[in-house]
Amino acid sequence: MSSSYHPQTDGQTERLNQCLEAYLRCTVYSCPTQWSQWLSQAQFGYNTSFHSALGKTPYEVLFARKASHFGLTDLGQSTVPDIQVWL
């Protein structure tokens, strides 16, 4: 049993905090005072990454569909070969 307001007793919360801290550390290196602007991107990155315990991403588990990355729904075709490979 864990008590309220003590995330160190909850392994899952501790792991989430580690992931978010690592992401924010990498992204806000040059501007550490603006870390709060990156929280939504950190959340999206975590929720769209594969979790072996779930066998899916947290987004898929919650919404029963894959996330559309960066708000794009239909990527279509590109005339630039490198972009087409990336798509």
Short mmCIF file of the C-alpha atoms (twelve columns), coordinates in Angstrom:
data_MODEL
# 
_entry.id   MODEL 
# 
loop_
_atom_site.group_PDB 
_atom_site.id 
_atom_site.type_symbol 
_atom_site.label_atom_id 
_atom_site.label_alt_id 
_atom_site.label_comp_id 
_atom_site.label_asym_id 
_atom_site.label_seq_id 
_atom_site.Cartn_x 
_atom_site.Cartn_y 
_atom_site.Cartn_z 
_atom_site.pdbx_PDB_model_num 
ATOM 1  C CA . MET A 1  0.000  0.000  0.000   1 
ATOM 2  C CA . SER A 2  1.169  3.513  -0.708  1 
ATOM 3  C CA . SER A 3  0.095  6.723  0.910   1 
ATOM 4  C CA . SER A 4  -1.142 9.805  -0.902  1 
ATOM 5  C CA . TYR A 5  1.297  12.442 -2.090  1 
ATOM 6  C CA . HIS A 6  4.272  10.075 -1.939  1 
ATOM 7  C CA . PRO A 7  5.076  9.105  -5.549  1 
ATOM 8  C CA . GLN A 8  8.344  7.512  -4.437  1 
ATOM 9  C CA . THR A 9  6.322  4.584  -3.063  1 
ATOM 10 C CA . ASP A 10 4.623  3.967  -6.394  1 
ATOM 11 C CA . GLY A 11 6.964  2.375  -8.946  1 
ATOM 12 C CA . GLN A 12 4.822  3.248  -11.957 1 
ATOM 13 C CA . THR A 13 4.693  6.925  -11.039 1 
ATOM 14 C CA . GLU A 14 8.424  6.941  -10.375 1 
ATOM 15 C CA . ARG A 15 9.103  5.481  -13.823 1 
ATOM 16 C CA . LEU A 16 6.840  8.036  -15.518 1 
ATOM 17 C CA . ASN A 17 8.609  10.842 -13.677 1 
ATOM 18 C CA . GLN A 18 11.986 9.480  -14.826 1 
ATOM 19 C CA . CYS A 19 10.864 9.408  -18.471 1 
ATOM 20 C CA . LEU A 20 9.458  12.929 -18.375 1 
ATOM 21 C CA . GLU A 21 12.508 14.262 -16.549 1 
ATOM 22 C CA . ALA A 22 14.863 12.725 -19.131 1 
ATOM 23 C CA . TYR A 23 12.844 14.160 -22.022 1 
ATOM 24 C CA . LEU A 24 12.662 17.627 -20.491 1 
ATOM 25 C CA . ARG A 25 16.346 17.573 -19.617 1 
ATOM 26 C CA . CYS A 26 17.196 16.970 -23.278 1 
ATOM 27 C CA . THR A 27 14.777 19.507 -24.739 1 
ATOM 28 C CA . VAL A 28 15.248 22.449 -22.395 1 
ATOM 29 C CA . TYR A 29 19.025 22.343 -22.146 1 
ATOM 30 C CA . SER A 30 19.473 25.733 -23.822 1 
ATOM 31 C CA . CYS A 31 16.514 27.473 -22.114 1 
ATOM 32 C CA . PRO A 32 15.910 25.826 -18.731 1 
ATOM 33 C CA . THR A 33 13.460 28.490 -17.559 1 
ATOM 34 C CA . GLN A 34 10.982 27.593 -20.327 1 
ATOM 35 C CA . TRP A 35 10.484 23.939 -19.396 1 
ATOM 36 C CA . SER A 36 6.722  24.326 -18.949 1 
ATOM 37 C CA . GLN A 37 6.294  25.061 -22.669 1 
ATOM 38 C CA . TRP A 38 7.533  21.551 -23.469 1 
ATOM 39 C CA . LEU A 39 5.194  19.604 -21.175 1 
ATOM 40 C CA . SER A 40 2.520  18.944 -23.809 1 
ATOM 41 C CA . GLN A 41 5.161  17.553 -26.201 1 
ATOM 42 C CA . ALA A 42 6.591  15.397 -23.421 1 
ATOM 43 C CA . GLN A 43 3.119  14.051 -22.630 1 
ATOM 44 C CA . PHE A 44 2.429  13.298 -26.295 1 
ATOM 45 C CA . GLY A 45 5.786  11.545 -26.657 1 
ATOM 46 C CA . TYR A 46 5.198  9.381  -23.617 1 
ATOM 47 C CA . ASN A 47 1.609  8.518  -24.544 1 
ATOM 48 C CA . THR A 48 2.531  7.515  -28.100 1 
ATOM 49 C CA . SER A 49 5.525  5.336  -27.205 1 
ATOM 50 C CA . PHE A 50 5.149  1.552  -27.067 1 
ATOM 51 C CA . HIS A 51 4.871  -0.005 -23.603 1 
ATOM 52 C CA . SER A 52 5.709  -3.685 -23.299 1 
ATOM 53 C CA . ALA A 53 3.406  -4.179 -20.297 1 
ATOM 54 C CA . LEU A 54 0.433  -2.928 -22.312 1 
ATOM 55 C CA . GLY A 55 1.471  -4.325 -25.665 1 
ATOM 56 C CA . LYS A 56 0.361  -0.977 -27.108 1 
ATOM 57 C CA . THR A 57 0.812  2.715  -26.539 1 
ATOM 58 C CA . PRO A 58 -1.104 4.350  -23.674 1 
ATOM 59 C CA . TYR A 59 -2.929 6.434  -26.288 1 
ATOM 60 C CA . GLU A 60 -4.171 3.283  -28.071 1 
ATOM 61 C CA . VAL A 61 -5.333 1.767  -24.794 1 
ATOM 62 C CA . LEU A 62 -7.247 4.890  -23.813 1 
ATOM 63 C CA . PHE A 63 -8.779 5.868  -27.183 1 
ATOM 64 C CA . ALA A 64 -8.800 2.480  -29.008 1 
ATOM 65 C CA . ARG A 65 -7.056 3.949  -32.063 1 
ATOM 66 C CA . LYS A 66 -3.585 5.052  -33.096 1 
ATOM 67 C CA . ALA A 67 -2.594 8.664  -32.546 1 
ATOM 68 C CA . SER A 68 -2.262 10.988 -35.519 1 
ATOM 69 C CA . HIS A 69 1.208  12.434 -35.143 1 
ATOM 70 C CA . PHE A 70 1.569  16.208 -35.146 1 
ATOM 71 C CA . GLY A 71 -2.120 16.635 -35.961 1 
ATOM 72 C CA . LEU A 72 -1.719 15.238 -39.475 1 
ATOM 73 C CA . THR A 73 -4.377 12.819 -40.605 1 
ATOM 74 C CA . ASP A 74 -3.649 12.299 -44.329 1 
ATOM 75 C CA . LEU A 75 0.010  12.592 -45.212 1 
ATOM 76 C CA . GLY A 76 -0.490 11.784 -48.901 1 
ATOM 77 C CA . GLN A 77 2.446  11.595 -51.284 1 
ATOM 78 C CA . SER A 78 5.566  13.721 -51.537 1 
ATOM 79 C CA . THR A 79 7.702  14.459 -54.576 1 
ATOM 80 C CA . VAL A 80 10.842 14.580 -52.414 1 
ATOM 81 C CA . PRO A 81 12.273 11.028 -52.153 1 
ATOM 82 C CA . ASP A 82 13.652 11.416 -48.615 1 
ATOM 83 C CA . ILE A 83 10.357 12.803 -47.352 1 
ATOM 84 C CA . GLN A 84 8.428  9.977  -49.024 1 
ATOM 85 C CA . VAL A 85 10.637 7.398  -47.268 1 
ATOM 86 C CA . TRP A 86 10.065 9.155  -43.946 1 
ATOM 87 C CA . LEU A 87 6.289  9.233  -44.495 1 
# 
